[in-house]
Amino acid sequence: MADAAVSRLPTARAQCRVADDASSVEEHHRIRREVFVHEQRLFVPDDLDEHDAETATIKVLATCGAAPAGTVRLFPLDRTGACWQGDRLAVRLAFRRHNVGAPLVRYAVATAGALGGTAMTAHIQLANVGFFERLGWRRDGAIERYVGVEHQPMAIDLTPGPAAPAG
């Protein structure tokens, strides 16, 4: 979508859903490649890893209006499903001023909680730590280096409850 068209979306609300068909999963991966491979140059030739092939990994896609705008994925870190990892949060550059990141993070947190999780962790690029703190996350350990970039381990307590909201 052209930037001029995106700029006309200031009132469009991000809608989040599980990427559960081939088309939405491909869109999820395309957005991740756009952000992590082409824009940030963190991975070559792509950012796919073993978690993408695991059946327990949940891939989320956000749209703003009809346009794909962002992604996140989450997966359990243990067999009990108590602790979850959130990662690969990616919002397309043209949508970063359209409040797409917060709904994606909230959706991931709500989904993990609805599935019985009690805690979620993430490794956050330092420029985004304040954003996560505003969403209720806390720093959880010393800064680490991942793919050549400093990341802050962070965590949030989950409240088990009903299924994740639609947006």
URRA-V200891 format. One record per helix or strand. SS is the DSSP state (2 for helix, 1 for strand). FROM is the first residue (numbers start at 1). TO is the last residue. Records with the same first field share a line. If there is no record, write none. Layout:
SS = FROM-TO, FROM-TO
This chain:
2 = 3-6, 22-39, 50-53, 93-95, 101-114, 126-134
1 = 14-18, 58-64, 67-76, 83-91, 119-125, 138-146, 149-157
